[in-house]
Amino acid sequence: MIEKVLVEQALATFAKAKRLRCMCHRNPDGDAIGSITAMAQLLEAHYPDTPVELYCVDPSPPTFGFLPFVHRIKHDLKPEEGDVFIFLDSAEPKLTEYHETLPQIFQPSPDSTGLRPAGGGEWPSVCIDHHPTNTRYATVNIVIPEASSTCEILVDFSEGAGWPLTPDIATSLLTGVYTDTGGLVHSNTTARVYRTVARLLKAGARQQLIVQQVFRSAKISTLRLWGRVLEKISITPEGGAISALTEGDFLATGADYSELTGAIDYVNAVPGMKFSLVLAERAGKVKGSLRTLRDDVDVSKMAGAFQGGGHKKAAGFAVSGKLVPEVRWKVQQ
């Protein structure tokens, strides 16, 4: 699945680091947290003399508090000489939200000839990701759009590198596979995914712990927030099921922004819809999450209209602004 030369290039990059710094996208989901914690464990096991650190601008959702290394995630990043950055589950620099304050850690995208412009990033880096919209902004880019998740790619990477999986690492990886496939029910659940799951279970992944913590546990604030999402669903003439949350909804329910994760799957369950959309206000921005169950709808193109991206059946975007309700009345005689 991964070209041998890419694995070798990544290993060579890791080997020359004074510090290994793993990073995932903002508002991390299960695949982001699973991949960053798994990668950190793998690196620490095979480069014991090199400090390994984890970074994300947002804290991990409490749901994933059972994973090893999750409490080591830091937020304030100050690059130093000898750093090597490992970007996980992030299609482009802006998704990490470090692109404005630390643009120097990202390599500029190649031009049409495949060459990188002069004056690129000052630090070597490796990107491992499964999004088709990935801009190849690292020194070494391992991007497999056919994979269900970044964690699935890491399973193959560890095998290519000859790195064995411990039960803790396998649990992190299985968390990412499970969450990005919706518990093995989304359309990205291929035969290869089942083989990957089998490998992780054989390595000691704690499946029932994941099921209990991720799929069968919910805080009262989460349930109240999801209740507002469902209550506000409206159907558009274009065949979309749409819901929207203001910052007031989060304050009223006592829910953190991360607790919105998963709610869109219920909006997407409305029969006959072409797509579903959940909008949410956060710190002067509106984030949109898009889903579809149809093969003839590409929500990544819809997200692209707002400088977002993702997959054909799951995508997202963020724009500056706030939500303003619009009410229409009609008198019928």
One Martini backbone bead per residue (centre of mass of N, CA, C, O) as a GRO file, in nm:
protein
  333
    1MET     BB    1   0.057   0.063  -0.020
    2ILE     BB    2   0.347   0.156   0.045
    3GLU     BB    3   0.619   0.287  -0.058
    4LYS     BB    4   0.933   0.200   0.023
    5VAL     BB    5   1.073   0.477  -0.021
    6LEU     BB    6   0.897   0.634   0.185
    7VAL     BB    7   0.979   0.481   0.435
    8GLU     BB    8   1.283   0.537   0.411
    9GLN     BB    9   1.261   0.848   0.418
   10ALA     BB   10   1.127   0.868   0.693
   11LEU     BB   11   1.345   0.723   0.861
   12ALA     BB   12   1.575   0.919   0.786
   13THR     BB   13   1.438   1.166   0.912
   14PHE     BB   14   1.413   1.064   1.204
   15ALA     BB   15   1.723   0.995   1.259
   16LYS     BB   16   1.811   1.327   1.248
   17ALA     BB   17   1.673   1.399   1.510
   18LYS     BB   18   1.637   1.586   1.814
   19ARG     BB   19   1.325   1.615   1.751
   20LEU     BB   20   0.988   1.482   1.778
   21ARG     BB   21   0.697   1.632   1.614
   22CYS     BB   22   0.362   1.587   1.664
   23MET     BB   23   0.074   1.654   1.439
   24CYS     BB   24  -0.260   1.782   1.427
   25HIS     BB   25  -0.566   1.875   1.389
   26ARG     BB   26  -0.803   2.058   1.461
   27ASN     BB   27  -1.047   1.935   1.615
   28PRO     BB   28  -1.011   1.642   1.708
   29ASP     BB   29  -1.040   1.317   1.624
   30GLY     BB   30  -0.993   0.983   1.630
   31ASP     BB   31  -0.774   0.980   1.407
   32ALA     BB   32  -0.593   1.201   1.519
   33ILE     BB   33  -0.547   1.080   1.803
   34GLY     BB   34  -0.464   0.795   1.718
   35SER     BB   35  -0.217   0.878   1.538
   36ILE     BB   36  -0.051   1.054   1.739
   37THR     BB   37  -0.024   0.838   1.965
   38ALA     BB   38   0.094   0.609   1.796
   39MET     BB   39   0.341   0.756   1.677
   40ALA     BB   40   0.474   0.831   1.946
   41GLN     BB   41   0.516   0.540   2.039
   42LEU     BB   42   0.688   0.441   1.804
   43LEU     BB   43   0.916   0.651   1.830
   44GLU     BB   44   0.996   0.596   2.127
   45ALA     BB   45   1.072   0.292   2.079
   46HIS     BB   46   1.296   0.365   1.822
   47TYR     BB   47   1.387   0.662   1.974
   48PRO     BB   48   1.496   0.685   2.289
   49ASP     BB   49   1.700   0.953   2.248
   50THR     BB   50   1.437   1.101   2.137
   51PRO     BB   51   1.229   1.341   2.167
   52VAL     BB   52   0.867   1.326   2.214
   53GLU     BB   53   0.601   1.522   2.071
   54LEU     BB   54   0.271   1.676   2.117
   55TYR     BB   55   0.034   1.851   1.886
   56CYS     BB   56  -0.245   2.089   1.950
   57VAL     BB   57  -0.464   2.352   1.957
   58ASP     BB   58  -0.650   2.133   2.068
   59PRO     BB   59  -0.802   1.941   2.269
   60SER     BB   60  -0.892   1.649   2.361
   61PRO     BB   61  -1.144   1.465   2.373
   62PRO     BB   62  -1.266   1.294   2.642
   63THR     BB   63  -1.328   1.025   2.493
   64PHE     BB   64  -0.987   0.984   2.454
   65GLY     BB   65  -0.862   0.948   2.756
   66PHE     BB   66  -0.769   0.629   2.730
   67LEU     BB   67  -0.526   0.706   2.575
   68PRO     BB   68  -0.215   0.697   2.516
   69PHE     BB   69  -0.056   1.022   2.545
   70VAL     BB   70  -0.295   1.234   2.549
   71HIS     BB   71  -0.171   1.410   2.803
   72ARG     BB   72   0.085   1.520   2.609
   73ILE     BB   73  -0.059   1.742   2.479
   74LYS     BB   74   0.023   2.035   2.316
   75HIS     BB   75   0.010   2.396   2.207
   76ASP     BB   76   0.285   2.533   2.241
   77LEU     BB   77   0.505   2.628   1.971
   78LYS     BB   78   0.879   2.602   1.946
   79PRO     BB   79   1.102   2.597   1.729
   80GLU     BB   80   1.400   2.397   1.674
   81GLU     BB   81   1.689   2.288   1.625
   82GLY     BB   82   1.634   1.956   1.491
   83ASP     BB   83   1.359   1.937   1.398
   84VAL     BB   84   1.084   1.704   1.345
   85PHE     BB   85   0.790   1.679   1.153
   86ILE     BB   86   0.463   1.521   1.218
   87PHE     BB   87   0.192   1.490   1.006
   88LEU     BB   88  -0.155   1.417   1.099
   89ASP     BB   89  -0.451   1.422   0.935
   90SER     BB   90  -0.346   1.667   0.731
   91ALA     BB   91  -0.411   1.827   0.429
   92GLU     BB   92  -0.330   2.117   0.552
   93PRO     BB   93  -0.190   2.367   0.730
   94LYS     BB   94  -0.458   2.518   0.830
   95LEU     BB   95  -0.564   2.269   1.005
   96THR     BB   96  -0.356   2.327   1.246
   97GLU     BB   97  -0.318   2.655   1.300
   98TYR     BB   98   0.012   2.713   1.239
   99HIS     BB   99   0.038   2.879   0.962
  100GLU     BB  100   0.061   3.178   1.078
  101THR     BB  101   0.290   3.152   1.311
  102LEU     BB  102   0.441   2.878   1.145
  103PRO     BB  103   0.528   2.865   0.823
  104GLN     BB  104   0.828   2.734   0.835
  105ILE     BB  105   0.727   2.420   0.883
  106PHE     BB  106   0.632   2.446   0.587
  107GLN     BB  107   0.608   2.335   0.276
  108PRO     BB  108   0.580   2.417  -0.026
  109SER     BB  109   0.417   2.362  -0.294
  110PRO     BB  110   0.438   2.222  -0.576
  111ASP     BB  111   0.469   2.263  -0.889
  112SER     BB  112   0.403   2.154  -1.209
  113THR     BB  113   0.703   2.007  -1.200
  114GLY     BB  114   0.749   1.921  -0.876
  115LEU     BB  115   0.878   2.167  -0.763
  116ARG     BB  116   1.014   2.362  -0.513
  117PRO     BB  117   1.024   2.646  -0.389
  118ALA     BB  118   1.199   2.878  -0.271
  119GLY     BB  119   1.193   2.919   0.070
  120GLY     BB  120   1.117   2.704   0.255
  121GLY     BB  121   1.117   2.507   0.488
  122GLU     BB  122   1.343   2.454   0.771
  123TRP     BB  123   1.204   2.171   0.824
  124PRO     BB  124   1.176   1.858   0.842
  125SER     BB  125   0.915   1.631   0.706
  126VAL     BB  126   0.609   1.434   0.778
  127CYS     BB  127   0.327   1.306   0.593
  128ILE     BB  128   0.020   1.147   0.716
  129ASP     BB  129  -0.252   1.061   0.487
  130HIS     BB  130  -0.614   1.034   0.339
  131HIS     BB  131  -0.653   1.293   0.177
  132PRO     BB  132  -0.713   1.406  -0.150
  133THR     BB  133  -0.642   1.727  -0.067
  134ASN     BB  134  -0.356   1.703  -0.034
  135THR     BB  135  -0.060   1.936  -0.064
  136ARG     BB  136   0.227   1.841  -0.007
  137TYR     BB  137   0.395   2.003   0.262
  138ALA     BB  138   0.619   1.803   0.289
  139THR     BB  139   0.904   1.629   0.246
  140VAL     BB  140   0.731   1.373   0.327
  141ASN     BB  141   0.463   1.199   0.144
  142ILE     BB  142   0.194   0.999   0.289
  143VAL     BB  143  -0.066   0.947   0.054
  144ILE     BB  144  -0.387   0.759   0.099
  145PRO     BB  145  -0.702   0.786  -0.027
  146GLU     BB  146  -0.803   0.475   0.005
  147ALA     BB  147  -0.804   0.512   0.291
  148SER     BB  148  -0.997   0.532   0.581
  149SER     BB  149  -0.726   0.617   0.740
  150THR     BB  150  -0.444   0.700   0.905
  151CYS     BB  151  -0.427   0.444   1.079
  152GLU     BB  152  -0.414   0.246   0.846
  153ILE     BB  153  -0.141   0.348   0.738
  154LEU     BB  154   0.025   0.292   1.003
  155VAL     BB  155   0.011  -0.010   0.984
  156ASP     BB  156   0.180  -0.028   0.722
  157PHE     BB  157   0.423   0.132   0.817
  158SER     BB  158   0.510  -0.055   1.051
  159GLU     BB  159   0.561  -0.296   0.866
  160GLY     BB  160   0.771  -0.160   0.672
  161ALA     BB  161   0.963  -0.087   0.931
  162GLY     BB  162   0.950  -0.323   1.155
  163TRP     BB  163   0.717  -0.243   1.362
  164PRO     BB  164   0.578  -0.333   1.635
  165LEU     BB  165   0.270  -0.399   1.806
  166THR     BB  166   0.114  -0.290   2.069
  167PRO     BB  167  -0.167  -0.269   2.250
  168ASP     BB  168  -0.161   0.042   2.268
  169ILE     BB  169  -0.118   0.104   1.970
  170ALA     BB  170  -0.359  -0.062   1.861
  171THR     BB  171  -0.574   0.105   2.009
  172SER     BB  172  -0.525   0.372   1.867
  173LEU     BB  173  -0.568   0.264   1.575
  174LEU     BB  174  -0.857   0.148   1.612
  175THR     BB  175  -0.990   0.415   1.680
  176GLY     BB  176  -0.948   0.546   1.401
  177VAL     BB  177  -1.093   0.335   1.230
  178TYR     BB  178  -1.367   0.338   1.372
  179THR     BB  179  -1.439   0.646   1.349
  180ASP     BB  180  -1.396   0.674   1.024
  181THR     BB  181  -1.630   0.425   0.992
  182GLY     BB  182  -1.856   0.420   1.213
  183GLY     BB  183  -1.809   0.121   1.307
  184LEU     BB  184  -1.807  -0.025   1.020
  185VAL     BB  185  -2.045   0.144   0.818
  186HIS     BB  186  -1.916   0.288   0.613
  187SER     BB  187  -1.816   0.305   0.274
  188ASN     BB  188  -1.495   0.278   0.373
  189THR     BB  189  -1.553  -0.032   0.436
  190THR     BB  190  -1.329  -0.252   0.356
  191ALA     BB  191  -1.156  -0.536   0.331
  192ARG     BB  192  -0.897  -0.400   0.436
  193VAL     BB  193  -1.011  -0.306   0.704
  194TYR     BB  194  -1.065  -0.587   0.823
  195ARG     BB  195  -0.769  -0.673   0.814
  196THR     BB  196  -0.668  -0.450   0.999
  197VAL     BB  197  -0.836  -0.523   1.245
  198ALA     BB  198  -0.719  -0.805   1.279
  199ARG     BB  199  -0.428  -0.712   1.334
  200LEU     BB  200  -0.498  -0.545   1.590
  201LEU     BB  201  -0.624  -0.771   1.756
  202LYS     BB  202  -0.369  -0.952   1.749
  203ALA     BB  203  -0.201  -0.711   1.903
  204GLY     BB  204  -0.425  -0.616   2.145
  205ALA     BB  205  -0.668  -0.463   2.099
  206ARG     BB  206  -0.922  -0.277   2.284
  207GLN     BB  207  -1.226  -0.299   2.173
  208GLN     BB  208  -1.433  -0.265   2.415
  209LEU     BB  209  -1.321   0.002   2.512
  210ILE     BB  210  -1.388   0.161   2.259
  211VAL     BB  211  -1.690   0.107   2.245
  212GLN     BB  212  -1.759   0.225   2.525
  213GLN     BB  213  -1.620   0.516   2.500
  214VAL     BB  214  -1.731   0.602   2.201
  215PHE     BB  215  -2.038   0.450   2.157
  216ARG     BB  216  -2.153   0.416   2.492
  217SER     BB  217  -2.081   0.723   2.561
  218ALA     BB  218  -2.243   1.017   2.729
  219LYS     BB  219  -2.289   1.322   2.805
  220ILE     BB  220  -2.526   1.537   2.895
  221SER     BB  221  -2.424   1.772   2.717
  222THR     BB  222  -2.423   1.610   2.455
  223LEU     BB  223  -2.724   1.535   2.442
  224ARG     BB  224  -2.825   1.828   2.442
  225LEU     BB  225  -2.682   1.917   2.186
  226TRP     BB  226  -2.802   1.704   1.995
  227GLY     BB  227  -3.093   1.793   2.043
  228ARG     BB  228  -3.055   2.064   1.895
  229VAL     BB  229  -2.977   1.956   1.626
  230LEU     BB  230  -3.243   1.795   1.575
  231GLU     BB  231  -3.449   2.030   1.622
  232LYS     BB  232  -3.305   2.215   1.373
  233ILE     BB  233  -3.398   2.066   1.140
  234SER     BB  234  -3.385   2.121   0.785
  235ILE     BB  235  -3.534   2.137   0.458
  236THR     BB  236  -3.429   2.167   0.142
  237PRO     BB  237  -3.495   2.201  -0.195
  238GLU     BB  238  -3.213   2.036  -0.262
  239GLY     BB  239  -3.192   1.796  -0.040
  240GLY     BB  240  -3.123   1.906   0.257
  241ALA     BB  241  -2.989   1.851   0.583
  242ILE     BB  242  -3.014   2.116   0.829
  243SER     BB  243  -2.799   2.249   1.089
  244ALA     BB  244  -2.766   2.486   1.378
  245LEU     BB  245  -2.510   2.642   1.590
  246THR     BB  246  -2.459   2.842   1.848
  247GLU     BB  247  -2.293   2.966   2.113
  248GLY     BB  248  -2.550   2.949   2.291
  249ASP     BB  249  -2.582   2.639   2.279
  250PHE     BB  250  -2.321   2.572   2.430
  251LEU     BB  251  -2.386   2.731   2.690
  252ALA     BB  252  -2.666   2.599   2.760
  253THR     BB  253  -2.539   2.291   2.768
  254GLY     BB  254  -2.221   2.279   2.845
  255ALA     BB  255  -2.069   2.237   2.578
  256ASP     BB  256  -1.825   2.137   2.391
  257TYR     BB  257  -1.720   2.144   2.073
  258SER     BB  258  -1.630   1.835   2.062
  259GLU     BB  259  -1.935   1.721   2.114
  260LEU     BB  260  -2.034   1.731   1.807
  261THR     BB  261  -1.923   1.474   1.745
  262GLY     BB  262  -2.156   1.268   1.545
  263ALA     BB  263  -2.426   1.425   1.487
  264ILE     BB  264  -2.434   1.413   1.169
  265ASP     BB  265  -2.522   1.114   1.140
  266TYR     BB  266  -2.823   1.179   1.214
  267VAL     BB  267  -2.881   1.383   0.991
  268ASN     BB  268  -2.795   1.168   0.762
  269ALA     BB  269  -3.064   0.976   0.823
  270VAL     BB  270  -3.242   1.118   0.637
  271PRO     BB  271  -3.450   1.036   0.410
  272GLY     BB  272  -3.364   1.132   0.071
  273MET     BB  273  -3.101   1.273   0.095
  274LYS     BB  274  -2.820   1.426  -0.049
  275PHE     BB  275  -2.750   1.594   0.219
  276SER     BB  276  -2.554   1.711   0.502
  277LEU     BB  277  -2.562   1.990   0.754
  278VAL     BB  278  -2.338   2.140   1.001
  279LEU     BB  279  -2.350   2.433   1.190
  280ALA     BB  280  -2.086   2.624   1.375
  281GLU     BB  281  -1.996   2.827   1.623
  282ARG     BB  282  -1.647   2.973   1.657
  283ALA     BB  283  -1.463   3.228   1.726
  284GLY     BB  284  -1.569   3.387   1.450
  285LYS     BB  285  -1.668   3.110   1.330
  286VAL     BB  286  -1.784   2.881   1.070
  287LYS     BB  287  -1.860   2.543   1.081
  288GLY     BB  288  -1.869   2.279   0.832
  289SER     BB  289  -2.052   1.968   0.800
  290LEU     BB  290  -2.035   1.702   0.556
  291ARG     BB  291  -2.278   1.466   0.415
  292THR     BB  292  -2.316   1.141   0.239
  293LEU     BB  293  -2.484   0.845   0.075
  294ARG     BB  294  -2.418   0.922  -0.212
  295ASP     BB  295  -2.264   0.869  -0.533
  296ASP     BB  296  -2.374   1.155  -0.684
  297VAL     BB  297  -2.223   1.300  -0.436
  298ASP     BB  298  -1.982   1.579  -0.369
  299VAL     BB  299  -1.884   1.736  -0.075
  300SER     BB  300  -1.598   1.843  -0.143
  301LYS     BB  301  -1.700   2.054  -0.351
  302MET     BB  302  -1.868   2.215  -0.155
  303ALA     BB  303  -1.633   2.286   0.038
  304GLY     BB  304  -1.451   2.424  -0.183
  305ALA     BB  305  -1.629   2.690  -0.199
  306PHE     BB  306  -1.493   2.738   0.119
  307GLN     BB  307  -1.195   2.624   0.139
  308GLY     BB  308  -1.232   2.327   0.162
  309GLY     BB  309  -1.258   1.964   0.249
  310GLY     BB  310  -1.203   1.604   0.161
  311HIS     BB  311  -1.446   1.387   0.090
  312LYS     BB  312  -1.703   1.274  -0.095
  313LYS     BB  313  -1.876   1.191   0.194
  314ALA     BB  314  -1.664   1.383   0.366
  315ALA     BB  315  -1.672   1.723   0.489
  316GLY     BB  316  -1.520   2.065   0.524
  317PHE     BB  317  -1.546   2.398   0.683
  318ALA     BB  318  -1.425   2.751   0.722
  319VAL     BB  319  -1.565   3.070   0.827
  320SER     BB  320  -1.605   3.388   0.866
  321GLY     BB  321  -1.838   3.455   1.131
  322LYS     BB  322  -2.200   3.435   1.167
  323LEU     BB  323  -2.512   3.340   1.272
  324VAL     BB  324  -2.825   3.412   1.092
  325PRO     BB  325  -3.143   3.414   1.119
  326GLU     BB  326  -3.418   3.305   0.896
  327VAL     BB  327  -3.751   3.429   0.850
  328ARG     BB  328  -4.052   3.292   0.700
  329TRP     BB  329  -4.368   3.412   0.573
  330LYS     BB  330  -4.701   3.279   0.489
  331VAL     BB  331  -5.008   3.365   0.341
  332GLN     BB  332  -5.298   3.162   0.328
  333GLN     BB  333  -5.633   3.159   0.149
   0.00000   0.00000   0.00000
